[in-house]
Every structure is written in structure tokens, then in C-alpha cells.
Amino acid sequence: MDVSGTIKSLRIKARLKQKDIADLIKTTRSNYTQKENGNTSFSADELLTILNHLKSYLAPEDYQGGMANILDYKPSETKQT
């Protein structure tokens, strides 16, 4: 699973809405949706902010698995537009 997919999965497990996370990283829901769908990238600061926030909503095994997915992520190919 890619970074954006992992973030989405963790957000859903935490029962949070896209707007909740968008507000957290100080962006619009529309812009957040683009990031979560993989159309634009999360910054390192955004990822850390989101993961630290989600940590308080999830069981340790959910959070640690998601964090491991992000740390192990290796992009396969750059999307061509």
C-alpha cells in the first residue's frame, strides 16, 4: 500500500472525516482529498502531524502497522500526466 492509501486506511479506522484531517494540517478538504487520493504528495510535516494525531485514536498495532507501511514505502514509478 502506498503512503496516501495507508493514511486513508488509518483515518477510516480512526473514524475521522477528511475534513477533520484537512483542518488539522490547515488545508481545504478538497486539497486534502487530492493528497489522500495520491494526486499530490503530503509534506513530511503533514505526515508527521497526521500520524501523531491518528496515534491517539488507534490501537498500537493499527498505528505501528501503518507507520511501518509508510517507512517501508518505495515509489515504484512516477505518475505521468
C-alpha positions as CSV (number, residue, x, y, z in Angstrom):
1,M,0.0,0.0,0.0
2,D,1.3,3.5,-0.8
3,V,1.6,6.4,1.7
4,S,-1.7,8.0,0.7
5,G,-3.5,4.7,0.9
6,T,-2.1,4.0,4.3
7,I,-3.1,7.4,5.6
8,K,-6.6,6.9,4.3
9,S,-6.9,3.5,5.9
10,L,-5.7,4.8,9.2
11,R,-8.1,7.7,9.0
12,I,-11.0,5.4,8.3
13,K,-10.0,3.1,11.2
14,A,-9.9,6.2,13.5
15,R,-13.4,7.1,12.2
16,L,-12.3,10.6,11.2
17,K,-13.6,12.5,8.3
18,Q,-11.4,14.0,5.6
19,K,-12.4,17.5,6.9
20,D,-11.0,16.6,10.3
21,I,-7.6,15.9,8.9
22,A,-7.7,18.8,6.5
23,D,-8.4,21.1,9.4
24,L,-5.5,19.6,11.3
25,I,-3.0,20.3,8.5
26,K,-4.6,23.6,7.8
27,T,-5.8,22.9,4.2
28,T,-9.1,22.6,2.5
29,R,-11.0,19.3,2.4
30,S,-10.6,19.3,-1.4
31,N,-6.8,19.7,-1.2
32,Y,-6.6,17.0,1.4
33,T,-8.7,14.7,-0.8
34,Q,-6.2,15.2,-3.6
35,K,-3.4,14.2,-1.3
36,E,-5.2,11.2,0.1
37,N,-6.0,10.0,-3.5
38,G,-2.3,10.3,-4.4
39,N,-2.7,13.1,-6.9
40,T,-0.5,15.4,-4.8
41,S,2.0,14.5,-2.1
42,F,1.9,15.0,1.6
43,S,4.8,17.0,3.0
44,A,7.0,15.5,5.7
45,D,5.5,17.9,8.3
46,E,1.9,17.0,7.2
47,L,2.7,13.2,7.5
48,L,4.2,13.6,11.0
49,T,1.2,15.8,12.1
50,I,-1.3,13.3,10.8
51,L,0.4,10.2,12.2
52,N,0.9,11.8,15.6
53,H,-2.8,12.8,15.6
54,L,-4.1,9.4,14.5
55,K,-2.0,7.7,17.1
56,S,-4.3,8.9,19.8
57,Y,-7.3,7.3,18.0
58,L,-5.9,3.9,17.2
59,A,-4.7,0.7,18.9
60,P,-0.9,0.4,18.9
61,E,-0.9,-2.4,16.4
62,D,-3.0,-0.4,13.9
63,Y,-0.8,2.6,14.2
64,Q,2.5,0.7,14.2
65,G,1.5,-1.3,11.2
66,G,0.5,1.9,9.3
67,M,3.8,3.6,10.3
68,A,5.7,0.6,9.1
69,N,4.0,0.7,5.8
70,I,4.9,4.4,5.4
71,L,8.5,3.9,6.4
72,D,8.9,0.9,4.1
73,Y,7.3,2.6,1.1
74,K,9.4,2.7,-2.0
75,P,7.9,4.5,-5.0
76,S,7.6,2.2,-8.0
77,E,7.2,4.7,-10.8
78,T,6.4,8.4,-11.1
79,K,2.9,9.1,-12.5
80,Q,3.0,10.5,-15.9
81,T,0.5,13.3,-16.6
